Amino acid sequence: MELFETFDEHGALLVQVPRDEVHARGLWHKAAQVFLFNSQGQLLIQHRALDKDLYAGLWDHSVGEHLLPGETFIQAAVRGLVEELGVHGVVLSPVSEVRKVELVMDGKQDREIQQAFSGVFDGDIKSDPKEVIATQYIELGALESWLDEQPEQFTPWFLQDLKFFGYL
C-alpha cells in the first residue's frame, strides 16, 4: 500500500494516508513534474499506462511523480526519470517555485503541492511498461496543434502546466 504525506492548506505536514484515499478525499499531497527536452528542443511526452488510477491512457508530462514520505521534490523528479523512463544523469533545473494547484475533474478533486523541473537528454529511453505505454519527442508547435485538435488525449495537469510555464 502506497502512503502519501498529507498537508493542510498552509503546507503543514499532517499524516500519511493511502494513495487511493488521498485522491478520493482531495487531500493535499506533493508531486514533482519533469519537462525533458532533447538538444533539438523537442519535448518528451509519455503515454500513461491503461491501468493508472488517474488519467489512464492519456499523454502527459515527461515524468510526473508523487513524493514518497520524507522525499524532496528534486529527489522525486530524479527517481521518476529512472523508474518511469530508465533515464540517469540528467541535470534538472527548477521551472518554478513550489506552488499549490487544485484540479477538479470527473467529480474528483486533486490537490497538489508541486514543483516542476526541466532538463535535456539525448540518450535512449527505456520506459517501464507498467507505467508508460509509449514515449515520443515532439516539437512544441506540433504539440500545440495536436492539443488544439484533440485536447482530450492529454491529462488536464499537462494541459494546465504547458500554459502556466509558458511552453505554449
Backbone as JSON Lines, residues from 0, in Angstrom:
{"i":0,"aa":"M","n":[0.85,-1.18,0.0],"ca":[0.0,0.0,0.0],"c":[0.89,1.25,0.0]}
{"i":1,"aa":"E","n":[0.69,2.1,-0.99],"ca":[1.48,3.31,-1.13],"c":[0.9,4.4,-0.23]}
{"i":2,"aa":"L","n":[1.74,4.99,0.62],"ca":[1.31,6.06,1.51],"c":[1.86,7.4,1.04]}
{"i":3,"aa":"F","n":[1.02,8.43,1.11],"ca":[1.43,9.79,0.8],"c":[1.38,10.61,2.07]}
{"i":4,"aa":"E","n":[2.33,11.53,2.21],"ca":[2.21,12.53,3.26],"c":[1.11,13.5,2.85]}
{"i":5,"aa":"T","n":[0.29,13.91,3.79],"ca":[-0.76,14.89,3.51],"c":[-0.45,16.17,4.27]}
{"i":6,"aa":"F","n":[-1.03,17.26,3.8],"ca":[-0.73,18.59,4.31],"c":[-2.01,19.4,4.46]}
{"i":7,"aa":"D","n":[-1.96,20.4,5.35],"ca":[-3.11,21.3,5.45],"c":[-2.98,22.38,4.38]}
{"i":8,"aa":"E","n":[-3.95,23.3,4.34],"ca":[-3.96,24.32,3.28],"c":[-2.78,25.29,3.38]}
{"i":9,"aa":"H","n":[-2.07,25.29,4.51],"ca":[-0.9,26.16,4.68],"c":[0.41,25.41,4.41]}
{"i":10,"aa":"G","n":[0.32,24.12,4.09],"ca":[1.5,23.33,3.79],"c":[2.12,22.62,4.98]}
{"i":11,"aa":"A","n":[1.44,22.66,6.12],"ca":[1.96,21.96,7.31],"c":[1.67,20.46,7.19]}
{"i":12,"aa":"L","n":[2.68,19.66,7.5],"ca":[2.56,18.21,7.42],"c":[1.51,17.71,8.4]}
{"i":13,"aa":"L","n":[0.65,16.8,7.91],"ca":[-0.37,16.2,8.76],"c":[-0.01,14.74,9.01]}
{"i":14,"aa":"V","n":[-0.63,13.81,8.29],"ca":[-0.41,12.38,8.49],"c":[-0.2,11.7,7.15]}
{"i":15,"aa":"Q","n":[0.27,10.46,7.19],"ca":[0.38,9.66,5.97],"c":[-0.95,8.95,5.74]}
{"i":16,"aa":"V","n":[-1.39,8.96,4.48],"ca":[-2.68,8.41,4.11],"c":[-2.48,7.57,2.84]}
{"i":17,"aa":"P","n":[-3.2,6.44,2.71],"ca":[-3.09,5.64,1.49],"c":[-3.43,6.46,0.23]}
{"i":18,"aa":"R","n":[-2.7,6.17,-0.83],"ca":[-2.83,6.9,-2.1],"c":[-4.28,7.03,-2.56]}
{"i":19,"aa":"D","n":[-5.01,5.92,-2.6],"ca":[-6.38,5.98,-3.12],"c":[-7.27,6.88,-2.26]}
{"i":20,"aa":"E","n":[-7.02,6.91,-0.98],"ca":[-7.81,7.76,-0.09],"c":[-7.45,9.24,-0.29]}
{"i":21,"aa":"V","n":[-6.17,9.52,-0.53],"ca":[-5.73,10.89,-0.79],"c":[-6.47,11.46,-1.98]}
{"i":22,"aa":"H","n":[-6.53,10.7,-3.07],"ca":[-7.22,11.18,-4.27],"c":[-8.73,11.19,-4.09]}
{"i":23,"aa":"A","n":[-9.28,10.2,-3.42],"ca":[-10.74,10.15,-3.21],"c":[-11.24,11.31,-2.36]}
{"i":24,"aa":"R","n":[-10.44,11.7,-1.37],"ca":[-10.85,12.76,-0.44],"c":[-10.33,14.14,-0.83]}
{"i":25,"aa":"G","n":[-9.52,14.22,-1.87],"ca":[-8.98,15.51,-2.29],"c":[-8.03,16.13,-1.28]}
{"i":26,"aa":"L","n":[-7.17,15.3,-0.68],"ca":[-6.23,15.79,0.33],"c":[-4.98,16.38,-0.34]}
{"i":27,"aa":"W","n":[-4.42,17.4,0.28],"ca":[-3.2,18.0,-0.23],"c":[-2.04,17.0,-0.1]}
{"i":28,"aa":"H","n":[-1.27,16.83,-1.17],"ca":[-0.11,15.96,-1.2],"c":[0.91,16.56,-2.17]}
{"i":29,"aa":"K","n":[2.11,15.99,-2.21],"ca":[3.17,16.59,-3.02],"c":[3.48,15.77,-4.26]}
{"i":30,"aa":"A","n":[3.87,16.5,-5.32],"ca":[4.22,15.87,-6.59],"c":[5.28,16.7,-7.31]}
{"i":31,"aa":"A","n":[6.06,16.04,-8.15],"ca":[7.07,16.71,-8.98],"c":[6.81,16.34,-10.44]}
{"i":32,"aa":"Q","n":[7.03,17.29,-11.32],"ca":[6.89,17.06,-12.75],"c":[8.22,17.38,-13.43]}
{"i":33,"aa":"V","n":[8.47,16.68,-14.54],"ca":[9.67,16.93,-15.33],"c":[9.29,17.17,-16.78]}
{"i":34,"aa":"F","n":[9.85,18.24,-17.34],"ca":[9.77,18.51,-18.77],"c":[11.16,18.18,-19.32]}
{"i":35,"aa":"L","n":[11.27,17.05,-20.03],"ca":[12.54,16.58,-20.55],"c":[12.61,16.88,-22.04]}
{"i":36,"aa":"F","n":[13.62,17.63,-22.42],"ca":[13.82,18.02,-23.82],"c":[15.05,17.31,-24.37]}
{"i":37,"aa":"N","n":[15.11,17.18,-25.7],"ca":[16.36,16.75,-26.33],"c":[17.1,18.01,-26.77]}
{"i":38,"aa":"S","n":[18.3,17.85,-27.3],"ca":[19.11,19.02,-27.65],"c":[18.55,19.79,-28.85]}
{"i":39,"aa":"Q","n":[17.57,19.22,-29.55],"ca":[16.91,19.93,-30.65],"c":[15.7,20.73,-30.16]}
{"i":40,"aa":"G","n":[15.44,20.71,-28.85],"ca":[14.33,21.47,-28.28],"c":[13.0,20.77,-28.31]}
{"i":41,"aa":"Q","n":[12.98,19.49,-28.65],"ca":[11.74,18.73,-28.65],"c":[11.45,18.21,-27.24]}
{"i":42,"aa":"L","n":[10.18,18.23,-26.87],"ca":[9.74,17.79,-25.55],"c":[9.38,16.31,-25.59]}
{"i":43,"aa":"L","n":[9.86,15.57,-24.6],"ca":[9.48,14.16,-24.46],"c":[8.15,14.1,-23.71]}
{"i":44,"aa":"I","n":[7.16,13.43,-24.3],"ca":[5.89,13.21,-23.62],"c":[5.69,11.7,-23.46]}
{"i":45,"aa":"Q","n":[4.93,11.34,-22.43],"ca":[4.69,9.92,-22.19],"c":[3.21,9.62,-22.29]}
{"i":46,"aa":"H","n":[2.93,8.43,-22.8],"ca":[1.57,7.91,-22.9],"c":[1.36,7.01,-21.68]}
{"i":47,"aa":"R","n":[0.5,7.44,-20.77],"ca":[0.31,6.74,-19.49],"c":[-0.3,5.35,-19.68]}
{"i":48,"aa":"A","n":[0.11,4.43,-18.84],"ca":[-0.41,3.06,-18.88],"c":[-1.93,3.05,-18.69]}
{"i":49,"aa":"L","n":[-2.56,2.01,-19.2],"ca":[-4.03,1.93,-19.18],"c":[-4.62,1.6,-17.82]}
{"i":50,"aa":"D","n":[-3.79,1.15,-16.89],"ca":[-4.32,0.81,-15.57],"c":[-3.99,1.83,-14.49]}
{"i":51,"aa":"K","n":[-3.55,3.02,-14.87],"ca":[-3.28,4.08,-13.89],"c":[-4.59,4.51,-13.23]}
{"i":52,"aa":"D","n":[-4.51,4.9,-11.96],"ca":[-5.74,5.28,-11.24],"c":[-6.27,6.64,-11.66]}
{"i":53,"aa":"L","n":[-5.43,7.49,-12.18],"ca":[-5.86,8.8,-12.68],"c":[-5.36,8.97,-14.12]}
{"i":54,"aa":"Y","n":[-6.26,9.4,-14.99],"ca":[-5.91,9.77,-16.36],"c":[-5.2,8.65,-17.13]}
{"i":55,"aa":"A","n":[-5.68,7.44,-16.96],"ca":[-5.11,6.29,-17.66],"c":[-5.21,6.47,-19.17]}
{"i":56,"aa":"G","n":[-4.15,6.07,-19.87],"ca":[-4.15,6.08,-21.33],"c":[-4.04,7.45,-21.97]}
{"i":57,"aa":"L","n":[-3.74,8.48,-21.19],"ca":[-3.6,9.82,-21.75],"c":[-2.12,10.21,-21.84]}
{"i":58,"aa":"W","n":[-1.83,11.18,-22.7],"ca":[-0.48,11.71,-22.84],"c":[-0.22,12.7,-21.72]}
{"i":59,"aa":"D","n":[1.04,12.78,-21.27],"ca":[1.34,13.53,-20.06],"c":[2.76,14.1,-20.1]}
{"i":60,"aa":"H","n":[3.13,14.77,-18.99],"ca":[4.49,15.27,-18.78],"c":[5.5,14.16,-19.11]}
{"i":61,"aa":"S","n":[6.74,14.54,-19.28],"ca":[7.8,13.54,-19.44],"c":[7.79,12.62,-18.23]}
{"i":62,"aa":"V","n":[7.68,13.21,-17.04],"ca":[7.58,12.46,-15.79],"c":[6.69,13.23,-14.84]}
{"i":63,"aa":"G","n":[5.83,12.5,-14.15],"ca":[5.05,13.04,-13.05],"c":[5.18,12.07,-11.89]}
{"i":64,"aa":"E","n":[5.61,12.55,-10.75],"ca":[5.92,11.64,-9.65],"c":[5.41,12.19,-8.33]}
{"i":65,"aa":"H","n":[4.63,11.38,-7.61],"ca":[4.27,11.74,-6.24],"c":[5.48,11.53,-5.34]}
{"i":66,"aa":"L","n":[5.61,12.38,-4.33],"ca":[6.73,12.26,-3.41],"c":[6.48,11.14,-2.41]}
{"i":67,"aa":"L","n":[7.53,10.39,-2.11],"ca":[7.5,9.41,-1.04],"c":[7.67,10.15,0.28]}
{"i":68,"aa":"P","n":[7.21,9.57,1.38],"ca":[7.41,10.23,2.68],"c":[8.87,10.6,2.91]}
{"i":69,"aa":"G","n":[9.1,11.87,3.26],"ca":[10.44,12.37,3.54],"c":[11.25,12.77,2.33]}
{"i":70,"aa":"E","n":[10.74,12.59,1.14],"ca":[11.47,12.86,-0.09],"c":[11.32,14.34,-0.48]}
{"i":71,"aa":"T","n":[12.35,14.89,-1.13],"ca":[12.29,16.25,-1.66],"c":[11.74,16.21,-3.09]}
{"i":72,"aa":"F","n":[11.37,17.38,-3.6],"ca":[10.86,17.46,-4.97],"c":[11.9,16.97,-5.98]}
{"i":73,"aa":"I","n":[13.14,17.42,-5.83],"ca":[14.18,17.03,-6.79],"c":[14.47,15.53,-6.69]}
{"i":74,"aa":"Q","n":[14.45,14.97,-5.5],"ca":[14.65,13.53,-5.35],"c":[13.55,12.76,-6.07]}
{"i":75,"aa":"A","n":[12.3,13.2,-5.95],"ca":[11.19,12.53,-6.62],"c":[11.32,12.65,-8.14]}
{"i":76,"aa":"A","n":[11.74,13.82,-8.62],"ca":[11.89,14.01,-10.06],"c":[12.97,13.08,-10.63]}
{"i":77,"aa":"V","n":[14.1,13.0,-9.94],"ca":[15.19,12.11,-10.39],"c":[14.74,10.66,-10.32]}
{"i":78,"aa":"R","n":[14.07,10.28,-9.24],"ca":[13.57,8.9,-9.1],"c":[12.59,8.58,-10.23]}
{"i":79,"aa":"G","n":[11.71,9.52,-10.56],"ca":[10.75,9.32,-11.64],"c":[11.41,9.11,-12.98]}
{"i":80,"aa":"L","n":[12.47,9.87,-13.25],"ca":[13.2,9.69,-14.51],"c":[13.74,8.26,-14.62]}
{"i":81,"aa":"V","n":[14.28,7.77,-13.52],"ca":[14.85,6.42,-13.52],"c":[13.75,5.37,-13.6]}
{"i":82,"aa":"E","n":[12.75,5.47,-12.72],"ca":[11.71,4.44,-12.65],"c":[10.81,4.4,-13.88]}
{"i":83,"aa":"E","n":[10.41,5.56,-14.38],"ca":[9.46,5.58,-15.5],"c":[10.13,5.48,-16.86]}
{"i":84,"aa":"L","n":[11.33,6.09,-17.01],"ca":[11.95,6.2,-18.32],"c":[13.31,5.52,-18.44]}
{"i":85,"aa":"G","n":[13.87,5.03,-17.33],"ca":[15.2,4.43,-17.38],"c":[16.28,5.44,-17.69]}
{"i":86,"aa":"V","n":[16.06,6.7,-17.32],"ca":[16.98,7.79,-17.65],"c":[17.8,8.16,-16.41]}
{"i":87,"aa":"H","n":[19.11,8.21,-16.58],"ca":[20.04,8.55,-15.5],"c":[20.88,9.75,-15.9]}
{"i":88,"aa":"G","n":[21.33,10.51,-14.89],"ca":[22.34,11.54,-15.11],"c":[21.87,12.85,-15.7]}
{"i":89,"aa":"V","n":[20.58,13.12,-15.69],"ca":[20.08,14.38,-16.22],"c":[20.23,15.47,-15.15]}
{"i":90,"aa":"V","n":[20.76,16.61,-15.55],"ca":[20.82,17.76,-14.66],"c":[19.48,18.48,-14.77]}
{"i":91,"aa":"L","n":[18.78,18.57,-13.66],"ca":[17.46,19.2,-13.65],"c":[17.54,20.6,-13.06]}
{"i":92,"aa":"S","n":[16.77,21.51,-13.63],"ca":[16.66,22.88,-13.12],"c":[15.2,23.15,-12.8]}
{"i":93,"aa":"P","n":[14.93,23.85,-11.7],"ca":[13.54,24.17,-11.39],"c":[12.93,25.08,-12.47]}
{"i":94,"aa":"V","n":[11.7,24.8,-12.83],"ca":[10.96,25.63,-13.76],"c":[10.22,26.71,-12.99]}
{"i":95,"aa":"S","n":[9.92,26.42,-11.73],"ca":[9.18,27.37,-10.89],"c":[9.48,27.1,-9.43]}
{"i":96,"aa":"E","n":[8.96,27.97,-8.61],"ca":[8.97,27.75,-7.17],"c":[7.92,26.68,-6.86]}
{"i":97,"aa":"V","n":[7.91,26.2,-5.64],"ca":[6.86,25.28,-5.2],"c":[5.54,26.04,-5.23]}
{"i":98,"aa":"R","n":[4.49,25.37,-5.73],"ca":[3.18,26.01,-5.82],"c":[2.07,25.03,-5.46]}
{"i":99,"aa":"K","n":[0.93,25.58,-5.08],"ca":[-0.24,24.76,-4.77],"c":[-1.2,24.84,-5.96]}
{"i":100,"aa":"V","n":[-1.69,23.67,-6.38],"ca":[-2.57,23.61,-7.53],"c":[-3.73,22.67,-7.23]}
{"i":101,"aa":"E","n":[-4.92,23.1,-7.57],"ca":[-6.11,22.26,-7.42],"c":[-6.72,22.02,-8.79]}
{"i":102,"aa":"L","n":[-7.19,20.81,-9.0],"ca":[-7.86,20.47,-10.25],"c":[-9.07,19.61,-9.92]}
{"i":103,"aa":"V","n":[-10.22,20.04,-10.4],"ca":[-11.44,19.27,-10.21],"c":[-11.86,18.74,-11.58]}
{"i":104,"aa":"M","n":[-12.01,17.41,-11.64],"ca":[-12.41,16.8,-12.9],"c":[-13.09,15.47,-12.62]}
{"i":105,"aa":"D","n":[-14.15,15.22,-13.33],"ca":[-14.89,13.96,-13.19],"c":[-15.28,13.68,-11.75]}
{"i":106,"aa":"G","n":[-15.66,14.73,-11.02],"ca":[-16.11,14.58,-9.65],"c":[-15.0,14.35,-8.65]}
{"i":107,"aa":"K","n":[-13.74,14.38,-9.08],"ca":[-12.61,14.2,-8.17],"c":[-11.85,15.51,-8.03]}
{"i":108,"aa":"Q","n":[-11.4,15.75,-6.81],"ca":[-10.59,16.94,-6.55],"c":[-9.18,16.49,-6.24]}
{"i":109,"aa":"D","n":[-8.24,16.92,-7.08],"ca":[-6.83,16.58,-6.9],"c":[-6.13,17.84,-6.44]}
{"i":110,"aa":"R","n":[-5.54,17.79,-5.25],"ca":[-4.85,18.94,-4.68],"c":[-3.39,18.59,-4.47]}
{"i":111,"aa":"E","n":[-2.53,19.33,-5.17],"ca":[-1.11,19.04,-5.1],"c":[-0.3,20.27,-4.72]}
{"i":112,"aa":"I","n":[0.71,20.04,-3.92],"ca":[1.79,20.98,-3.7],"c":[2.89,20.45,-4.61]}
{"i":113,"aa":"Q","n":[3.28,21.25,-5.6],"ca":[4.14,20.68,-6.63],"c":[5.25,21.63,-7.05]}
{"i":114,"aa":"Q","n":[6.26,21.0,-7.64],"ca":[7.35,21.75,-8.26],"c":[7.71,21.04,-9.56]}
{"i":115,"aa":"A","n":[7.98,21.86,-10.58],"ca":[8.33,21.32,-11.89],"c":[9.8,21.61,-12.2]}
{"i":116,"aa":"F","n":[10.38,20.72,-12.99],"ca":[11.79,20.8,-13.37],"c":[11.91,20.58,-14.87]}
{"i":117,"aa":"S","n":[13.03,21.03,-15.44],"ca":[13.32,20.72,-16.84],"c":[14.76,20.26,-16.95]}
{"i":118,"aa":"G","n":[15.02,19.52,-18.02],"ca":[16.35,19.03,-18.29],"c":[16.48,18.63,-19.75]}
{"i":119,"aa":"V","n":[17.7,18.32,-20.15],"ca":[17.99,17.93,-21.54],"c":[18.61,16.54,-21.52]}
{"i":120,"aa":"F","n":[18.12,15.69,-22.44],"ca":[18.61,14.31,-22.52],"c":[18.53,13.83,-23.96]}
{"i":121,"aa":"D","n":[19.62,13.25,-24.46],"ca":[19.65,12.74,-25.82],"c":[19.88,11.23,-25.89]}
{"i":122,"aa":"G","n":[19.87,10.56,-24.77],"ca":[20.14,9.12,-24.76],"c":[18.9,8.29,-25.02]}
{"i":123,"aa":"D","n":[19.05,7.0,-24.79],"ca":[17.96,6.05,-25.01],"c":[16.95,6.11,-23.87]}
{"i":124,"aa":"I","n":[15.68,6.0,-24.23],"ca":[14.59,5.92,-23.26],"c":[14.22,4.45,-23.13]}
{"i":125,"aa":"K","n":[14.18,3.96,-21.91],"ca":[13.8,2.57,-21.64],"c":[12.65,2.59,-20.65]}
{"i":126,"aa":"S","n":[11.46,2.92,-21.14],"ca":[10.32,3.13,-20.26],"c":[9.82,1.83,-19.64]}
{"i":127,"aa":"D","n":[9.28,1.97,-18.44],"ca":[8.7,0.85,-17.7],"c":[7.29,0.61,-18.25]}
{"i":128,"aa":"P","n":[7.02,-0.56,-18.85],"ca":[5.7,-0.81,-19.45],"c":[4.56,-0.82,-18.44]}
{"i":129,"aa":"K","n":[4.87,-0.97,-17.15],"ca":[3.81,-0.89,-16.13],"c":[3.36,0.55,-15.91]}
{"i":130,"aa":"E","n":[4.21,1.49,-16.3],"ca":[3.92,2.91,-16.1],"c":[3.59,3.65,-17.4]}
{"i":131,"aa":"V","n":[4.25,3.23,-18.48],"ca":[4.25,4.02,-19.72],"c":[4.0,3.11,-20.92]}
{"i":132,"aa":"I","n":[3.01,3.47,-21.76],"ca":[2.73,2.72,-22.98],"c":[3.76,3.07,-24.05]}
{"i":133,"aa":"A","n":[4.05,4.37,-24.17],"ca":[4.96,4.85,-25.21],"c":[5.49,6.22,-24.82]}
{"i":134,"aa":"T","n":[6.56,6.62,-25.47],"ca":[7.09,7.98,-25.33],"c":[7.38,8.51,-26.73]}
{"i":135,"aa":"Q","n":[7.4,9.82,-26.82],"ca":[7.83,10.43,-28.08],"c":[8.32,11.84,-27.82]}
{"i":136,"aa":"Y","n":[9.34,12.24,-28.6],"ca":[9.78,13.62,-28.61],"c":[8.93,14.35,-29.65]}
{"i":137,"aa":"I","n":[8.53,15.57,-29.32],"ca":[7.68,16.33,-30.22],"c":[8.05,17.81,-30.15]}
{"i":138,"aa":"E","n":[8.04,18.46,-31.29],"ca":[8.28,19.91,-31.32],"c":[7.08,20.61,-30.7]}
{"i":139,"aa":"L","n":[7.34,21.7,-30.0],"ca":[6.27,22.39,-29.28],"c":[5.16,22.89,-30.21]}
{"i":140,"aa":"G","n":[5.51,23.32,-31.42],"ca":[4.49,23.76,-32.38],"c":[3.58,22.62,-32.78]}
{"i":141,"aa":"A","n":[4.15,21.45,-33.03],"ca":[3.35,20.27,-33.38],"c":[2.5,19.83,-32.2]}
{"i":142,"aa":"L","n":[3.04,19.93,-30.99],"ca":[2.27,19.59,-29.8],"c":[1.09,20.54,-29.63]}
{"i":143,"aa":"E","n":[1.31,21.81,-29.87],"ca":[0.23,22.78,-29.75],"c":[-0.89,22.48,-30.75]}
{"i":144,"aa":"S","n":[-0.55,22.11,-31.97],"ca":[-1.56,21.75,-32.97],"c":[-2.35,20.52,-32.53]}
{"i":145,"aa":"W","n":[-1.66,19.52,-32.02],"ca":[-2.3,18.29,-31.53],"c":[-3.25,18.63,-30.38]}
{"i":146,"aa":"L","n":[-2.79,19.47,-29.47],"ca":[-3.63,19.87,-28.33],"c":[-4.88,20.61,-28.79]}
{"i":147,"aa":"D","n":[-4.74,21.47,-29.8],"ca":[-5.89,22.2,-30.32],"c":[-6.92,21.27,-30.93]}
{"i":148,"aa":"E","n":[-6.44,20.21,-31.61],"ca":[-7.33,19.28,-32.3],"c":[-7.9,18.21,-31.38]}
{"i":149,"aa":"Q","n":[-7.11,17.72,-30.41],"ca":[-7.54,16.6,-29.58],"c":[-7.1,16.77,-28.12]}
{"i":150,"aa":"P","n":[-7.59,17.8,-27.43],"ca":[-7.15,18.02,-26.05],"c":[-7.53,16.89,-25.1]}
{"i":151,"aa":"E","n":[-8.54,16.12,-25.45],"ca":[-8.98,15.01,-24.6],"c":[-7.95,13.87,-24.53]}
{"i":152,"aa":"Q","n":[-6.93,13.91,-25.37],"ca":[-5.9,12.88,-25.35],"c":[-4.79,13.17,-24.34]}
{"i":153,"aa":"F","n":[-4.91,14.27,-23.61],"ca":[-3.87,14.71,-22.68],"c":[-4.43,14.88,-21.28]}
{"i":154,"aa":"T","n":[-3.57,14.67,-20.28],"ca":[-4.01,14.85,-18.91],"c":[-4.3,16.34,-18.66]}
{"i":155,"aa":"P","n":[-5.28,16.63,-17.83],"ca":[-5.56,18.05,-17.53],"c":[-4.39,18.74,-16.85]}
{"i":156,"aa":"W","n":[-3.62,17.99,-16.03],"ca":[-2.43,18.59,-15.41],"c":[-1.46,19.08,-16.46]}
{"i":157,"aa":"F","n":[-1.2,18.25,-17.45],"ca":[-0.24,18.58,-18.5],"c":[-0.71,19.8,-19.3]}
{"i":158,"aa":"L","n":[-1.98,19.81,-19.67],"ca":[-2.53,20.96,-20.41],"c":[-2.36,22.25,-19.61]}
{"i":159,"aa":"Q","n":[-2.68,22.17,-18.34],"ca":[-2.59,23.34,-17.47],"c":[-1.13,23.81,-17.32]}
{"i":160,"aa":"D","n":[-0.23,22.87,-17.12],"ca":[1.17,23.23,-16.88],"c":[1.87,23.77,-18.13]}
{"i":161,"aa":"L","n":[1.55,23.23,-19.3],"ca":[2.16,23.74,-20.52],"c":[1.89,25.23,-20.68]}
{"i":162,"aa":"K","n":[0.69,25.64,-20.37],"ca":[0.31,27.06,-20.48],"c":[0.91,27.86,-19.33]}
{"i":163,"aa":"F","n":[0.8,27.35,-18.11],"ca":[1.28,28.07,-16.94],"c":[2.77,28.37,-17.04]}
{"i":164,"aa":"F","n":[3.56,27.4,-17.48],"ca":[5.01,27.58,-17.56],"c":[5.48,28.22,-18.87]}
{"i":165,"aa":"G","n":[4.54,28.55,-19.75],"ca":[4.87,29.28,-20.97],"c":[5.47,28.46,-22.09]}
{"i":166,"aa":"Y","n":[5.27,27.13,-22.04],"ca":[5.76,26.29,-23.14],"c":[4.88,26.43,-24.37]}
{"i":167,"aa":"L","n":[3.63,26.79,-24.18],"ca":[2.7,27.02,-25.31],"c":[2.05,28.38,-25.18]}
